[in-house]
Amino acid sequence: MRVVIAEDSALLRDGLAQLLQLRGIEVAAAVGDADVLLAAVAEHRPDVAVVDIRLPPTQTDEGIRAAVRLRKEHPGTGVLIFSQYVETTYATQLLGQPAGFGYLLKERVVDIGEFVDAMERVAGGGTALDPEVVAQLFGASRRATALDRLTPREREVLALMAEGRTNHAIATAFTVSERAVEKHIANIFSKLDLPPSETGHRRVLAVLRYLDAVS
């Protein structure tokens, strides 16, 4: 199995490379940024690219964006995200083509054998997903699906609710009656599965759902 590693920490990068080589795995390249990763995969055509999410220069999402490119440009190369963080937006895109994809959290990998097993599954076209990653991706997908049930006008109403607008202010903004706004809000509550409750303020809960989904 041939592997390319992209990790900004030189200590972790070199240590992981040495551990894999001791197990007879060919480490074709161990790099520290996304551009060099893309070039290394194009040159070496590895079975698996092990990619950290946060790479130079901004240390935000360069790694996972590079992983999305790799999936499109080199579909024969498996991608294993190996990070401290769960990044739901790009990870959901990667899961759209599940064959040969993995996402592990560094703190939850207890030994190198577990890591190698995950790499082998990904190299063979399978998947290797940390349960915490699955939970967060499923939660993000579920929230987005709930908002997708809203009509464009209902989303606009909810956005104004999130700004703290009253029903009267929303009605004025859309040049409709307050009764029409109340009907939109009732539909929002229904579609977001927010029944009347003595313990929760539905308007606040709806706004929280909105802010959580668009953040």
Secondary structure, DSSP 8 states (H G I E B T S, - for coil): -EEEEE-S-HHHHHHHHHHHHHTT-EEEEEESSHHHHHHHHHHH--SEEEE-S--TTTTSSHHHHHHHHHHHH-TTSEEEEEESS--HHHHHHHHTS-TTEEEEEGGG--SHHHHHHHHHHHHTT-EEE-HHHHHHHHHHHHHHHHHHTS-HHHHHHHHHHHTT--HHHHHHHHT--HHHHHHHHHHHHHHTT----SS--HHHHHHHHHHHHH-
